[in-house]
Amino acid sequence: MTIGKKFLKELSLESEVTRRYLESVPFDKKAFKPAEKSETLGRLAIHVAEITALTRRTD
């Protein structure tokens, strides 16, 4: 297995964890900020979803 294929396999496994994380985000608390300088929880979740979507386009 090439390094690229190993990387894609790992990325696929990580995307499953990410999907479970996103499903657990309480969007009734989307304005919550983990820290004063942080983005809101809703924006952070969307950012993670965007990154995941970008990796899907490279398959």
BAKEPA-87305 format. One record per residue (C-alpha): residue in one letter; y, z, x. Coordinates in steps of 0.02 Angstrom, whole numbers, plus 50000, padded with zeros to 5 digits. Each point is the difference from the previous one (the first is absolute). Example, Ala and Ser with C-alpha at 12.3 -4.5 7.8 and 13.67 -1.06 7.14 Angstrom:
! BAKEPA-87305
(site A, (49775, 50390, 50615))
(site S, (50172, 49967, 50069))
This chain:
! BAKEPA-87305
(site M, (50000, 50000, 50000))
(site T, (50170, 49952, 50070))
(site I, (50142, 50123, 50019))
(site G, (50093, 49908, 49861))
(site K, (49855, 50019, 49880))
(site K, (49981, 50184, 50045))
(site F, (50185, 50024, 49967))
(site L, (49990, 49913, 49831))
(site K, (49850, 50107, 49952))
(site E, (50096, 50159, 50045))
(site L, (50152, 49937, 49906))
(site S, (49892, 49969, 49847))
(site L, (49933, 50179, 50006))
(site E, (50176, 50069, 50020))
(site S, (50061, 49899, 49852))
(site E, (49872, 50088, 49890))
(site V, (50070, 50169, 50053))
(site T, (50176, 49935, 49970))
(site R, (49954, 49940, 49826))
(site R, (49932, 50172, 49955))
(site Y, (50160, 50080, 50069))
(site L, (50110, 49886, 49896))
(site E, (49900, 50037, 49844))
(site S, (50032, 50186, 50026))
(site V, (50190, 49987, 50016))
(site P, (50078, 50093, 49852))
(site F, (50131, 49874, 49945))
(site D, (50078, 50129, 49885))
(site K, (50059, 50078, 50164))
(site K, (50054, 49837, 50082))
(site A, (50172, 50071, 50043))
(site F, (49923, 50137, 50109))
(site K, (50051, 49991, 50184))
(site P, (49882, 50078, 50128))
(site A, (50152, 50033, 50111))
(site E, (50187, 49983, 49978))
(site K, (50010, 49841, 50105))
(site S, (49841, 49924, 49926))
(site E, (49984, 49864, 49872))
(site T, (49942, 50054, 49828))
(site L, (49814, 50018, 49965))
(site G, (50007, 49848, 49886))
(site R, (50081, 49893, 50135))
(site L, (49877, 50060, 50132))
(site A, (49853, 49954, 49887))
(site I, (50073, 49828, 49968))
(site H, (50025, 49976, 50187))
(site V, (49816, 50041, 50033))
(site A, (49949, 49879, 49861))
(site E, (50109, 49863, 50077))
(site I, (49919, 50023, 50170))
(site T, (49828, 49992, 49921))
(site A, (50049, 49840, 49909))
(site L, (50056, 49921, 50163))
(site T, (49831, 50034, 50080))
(site R, (49912, 49919, 49852))
(site R, (50094, 49837, 50031))
(site T, (49930, 49989, 50176))
(site D, (49817, 49999, 49947))
